[in-house]
């Protein structure tokens, strides 16, 4: 399928708050343990929202103009993939199980942070395995990809009792990576999937406030997306929007290992603009408004085909209650589900702008009947 994208770039100064982004990326927050990131998110949005609240599930909401009858939902999940403590050995080593989808070859030899529920502190450690010197004695073992149960975390303890004074079964674990800036406004970090979605959802509310939009808009930092889109179910049901826009990351075809992927996912590149999904999960009229808005405000964009429900919050939003008009705006990202995910700051900025200006255009120019596909 032919995939089109606009190359024109806005020369306007970036709107997004990079300090907030980097602080958010540093937080420990795998699925089910998002509180550290969610608290920071709510503190930030409280500066420009009319109402900030949470639910029992852990979703965080920022709302403007709650009295308006035209309801929008902007959703980005705040959880990341990680691990949890499953067992502590007599020798003082920590066994663990995954939260979300991991390539086990990625995690060997990585530094980790265990967030202690007993002390509230971050306990450093490293994921260990048998040294290569011993593996070479057995060719079958040397060439074998280990299972997660074959690995362990070493925190430097001498006994099970020493570990149990600091760590409890079920404590969350993430790889220990700080965000960093690369060339050409690119950044690298753990948790870009999809901490940047929650980040852009927050920034949409801030921009809408500056644009003096009058609609009832709720941005939500959803939880537990990585284990089944779970936060989208509860948050979309609560907000009951007329129009729902999900923000997530998406695959690219511009790195050394994925050049042939364009045949399946489209010709998607970082720094070339937000990715607008087209397909059955997307309301076709809302898709058209996104395209018209991008052209009007000179926002670069790319189009990605999806022939079924997407693996994002958009999949759930579309089938909540009566079925809101739904779209998916994605951030092109390299090396998904690794600690070295890469995305582009200008892309993030343009995601915020295309969503905010779409909401502004709908408020000023369209009735809800327009979004009935036929």
C-alpha positions, -999 to +999 in steps of 0.1 A: +000+000+000+013+034-009+020+055+023+021+092+019+037+118+042+042+155+040+078+168+042+070+204+050+082+213+085+069+240+108+096+265+117+077+274+149+094+271+182+087+238+199+059+240+224+066+209+245+083+210+280+114+188+277+122+190+314+088+174+322+094+148+296+128+137+309+115+137+345+086+115+334+109+091+316+131+086+347+102+073+368+097+036+377+063+026+364+057-009+349+021-020+345+003-022+378+030+000+395+025+033+377+021+055+408+055+072+407+050+084+372+013+091+377+019+114+407+044+135+387+019+136+357-009+149+379+013+175+396+022+189+362-013+190+347-028+206+378-011+239+368-034+243+338-063+219+341-097+228+356-100+194+372-075+166+380-085+133+394-078+095+395-099+063+396-096+031+416-078+014+386-050+040+387-058+060+356-050+098+359-073+124+344-068+161+335-100+180+324-108+214+310-143+228+306-162+200+324-195+219+319-194+216+281-216+190+264-190+182+236-167+156+251-132+146+239-109+120+253-071+121+246-055+089+259-018+078+263-007+050+285+018+058+312+030+023+321+062+007+307+074-029+305+093-043+335+096-072+359+086-081+394+103-100+422+091-136+422+115-154+446+145-148+468+171-176+470+188-188+501+221-173+488+205-139+485+198-137+447+165-123+433+145-142+408+120-123+387+092-126+361+083-102+332+057-075+331+049-071+294+066-084+264+104-088+266+131-102+243+152-122+268+183-116+248+180-078+256+179-081+293+211-102+300+238-082+318+216-051+323+216-030+354+182-028+371+163-008+398+141-026+422+115-002+438+113-014+474+078-015+490+095-018+524+117+013+523+104+032+493+140+034+480+154+022+447+176-009+452+203-012+424+213-046+409+222-064+378+207-093+357+232-121+358+239-154+341+267-180+338+299-164+324+308-170+288+340-187+300+320-215+315+295-217+286+322-224+260+327-258+276+293-269+264+285-260+228+248-267+231+246-244+262+267-216+246+244-213+216+212-216+235+190-185+243+184-186+281+149-184+296+141-157+321+139-184+348+176-192+341+186-156+350+188-138+384+194-104+399+224-098+421+221-068+445+253-077+464+235-094+493+250-123+513+218-140+524+181-144+519+175-126+552+195-096+540+174-093+508+141-097+527+149-067+549+149-046+518+127-063+491+093-080+491+079-105+467+061-086+439+082-054+441+085-039+406+118-038+386+129-017+356+161-015+336+183+013+349+185+037+320+184+075+321+170+095+291+196+111+269+197+135+240+211+123+206+218+142+174+191+159+154+166+164+183+164+127+188+162+112+223+170+077+237+154+062+268+137+033+284+099+037+287+094+058+256+067+032+249+045+048+260+055+074+286+056+098+256+020+091+250+010+102+285+033+132+281+017+144+249-018+139+263-008+163+291+007+188+267-025+187+246-045+200+276-019+228+281-020+239+245-058+237+244-060+260+274-038+285+256-060+283+225-090+290+247-109+259+235-143+257+251-150+219+247-149+194+275-116+177+270-102+150+292-066+138+288-059+105+306-027+087+315-039+052+313-025+022+332-018-014+324-018-011+286+012-034+283-007-063+298-040-060+278-051-023+272-067-025+306-067+012+316-084+022+284-115+001+293-121+018+326-111+054+316-131+055+283-162+041+301-159+068+327-154+098+303-179+085+277-165+107+250-180+116+217-146+117+201-115+097+214-079+102+202-053+077+214-016+084+214+010+056+212+043+048+197+046+028+164+072+008+145+095+025+119+111+012+087+141+036+088+167+018+110+193-007+099+173-038+108+138-029+097+142-015+061+122-043+046+093-037+071+079-009+049+060-036+029+040-044+060+039-013+083+044+015+057+074+038+050+075+053+085+105+074+097+114+093+128+115+131+125+090+131+096+060+139+117+031+122+135+018+090+122-020+090+114-035+055+113-060+046+087-082+015+088-112-001+105-101+010+140-103+046+129-134+068+122-129+078+085-142+113+089-120+119+119-091+107+099-099+133+072-101+161+098-066+151+110-053+153+075-070+187+067-058+201+101-022+190+093-023+207+060-039+239+073-013+243+101+017+230+081+022+200+104+042+172+088+025+138+089+028+102+078+000+076+072+001+041+084-024+014+073-039-010+099-063-037+087-077-046+121-080-033+156-048-018+167-029-030+197-035+004+214-059+022+236-077+032+203-089-004+200-108-002+233-120+034+230-137+027+197-159-001+212-167+016+245-204+023+252-220+036+220-187+037+201-170+071+200-155+085+168-119+072+173-084+079+159-049+069+166-019+093+164+014+076+168+050+086+175+075+069+152+100+051+175+129+028+170+138-003+190+105-008+208+106-028+241+143-022+247+160+003+270+173+022+240+141+033+224+146+063+201+121+090+191+122+126+180+113+158+199+099+176+169+076+146+163+064+148+199+057+185+195+038+180+162+017+152+178+006+177+205-002+203+178-021+180+154-043+168+183-050+202+198-057+219+165-079+190+154-100+195+186-101+233+179-112+227+143-140+203+153-153+227+179-154+255+154-165+238+122-181+204+127-213+189+141-211+154+157-234+141+128-205+147+104-186+118+120-212+092+111-193+074+083-222+072+058 
